[in-house]
């Protein structure tokens, strides 16, 4: 291949680094292909830059990167028509690991042009090739016409040879001789999967070829031209004014293979001083737990880096889907992890603000659509409010509550009604229907809070917004009682306790405005929430059985109800007392049915007692 071959060992500034590269440099071996293709892209970007600065002459060739699999010869090649290298540059940038060619290039021209776009360098990224190859060759020719082409080859032991090459055109070919243990990286399907994952949106067209495979033909028998595997101008790089709604939907489906259309999106196009772009989608959920499967893809100058990096994306936004391209992020040598610094924090804050602004804009300008989206976005917003006070402050006035009648209202709109100091809510519209109707008949609105996260959220709101939430079966509100009528009937209360065999149960007599209901059961809001919390804890810990919680049930007897009046009248007749006990038990069981599900024993007793009353009535 080359004459006058020079031989030697790779020079490093600290210690022999090859074993580290082989074992520890990257957590995932497939990253090597991302690094080599990124380097190829950088080489082309550098050439373009020099042309724009009149430091090189444009030869009119279309920039391209070729990835070639040759299974028979066990080689994988990454080729570009970029800046190329001379022999001296190989010695400097390849033989001496850890010197950054990109850094020197930027420093040389930093006063003449913005340096955005130079992301890689021939350094440790290049040496990731040795994770899968036992020998790596470089065939290269510098853009400088007077420089001879150069050839370099190196074994996994770090022993290299270099000399004159035979490449005729500007650019670089990196040829990996894949070792026997990594033959999967000679599989065309595998390589295309890696390219799709990391390089789908790189700024230079990438072409994939499998040596020995018959080219595809058109109907007329002519050979089909090879198409690039990537989109060099992804949607996030465009101005929002250039993008149509269908563009956003199509891009979402392509990126996430999701057949459902997203609800809406936030297109971020931040300029100085942050300089990053992206599109964040609110996905359509099938159930309330699906939000845990969100995905924010992070790109670095259109090169995929990772999913859901917490330093950049707040935890609660990772439930969303989207892309972010941050060309100024500080990355470590593997480009896979971020250093947490002030710049990253500012990006995170900007993303939060943009999403909050979008939500507020929808609420103010498209209230009807906002309400249509609410059931889907509600888990995101509630979780976000609890995790981030700044986010809560921005969206607190646009948080909606869905009433039992299906209407959406804000907290302030709720208090425009007859309820002035608390929000009444239900968790089961069917089970708690009797309580809902009691309040509804008094023109008091009830909202539905039936998701798991709701209970945590209202506890949060009670602290932050100083708003009291009361479940409909937690108390008999003063609005439900007849004005000015105070009733106490110790005889009737004692009779109910004795009939039910519940001497320790609290029984109250009230004169309710609604005469149709004989009795209701209430349960302490605080105690019930604690019991719910313990049940959630049990589920989250594999169904660990928790000790039963005290219920603190309270039976409220409605003295305005005809059946209660009848039971009261029967107490003075000894012959009717037994029948009155049966009535009292049924009144209690009907109240329980409106508050919770009956146990097996309670259901049997209730059915038998109902039959007995019907037979003897």
Order of alpha helices (4+ residues) and beta strands (2+ residues): beta-beta-alpha-alpha-beta-beta-alpha-beta-alpha-alpha-beta-beta-beta-beta-alpha-beta-alpha-beta-beta-beta-beta-beta-alpha-alpha-alpha-beta-beta-alpha-beta-alpha-beta-alpha-beta-alpha-beta-beta-alpha-beta-alpha-alpha-alpha
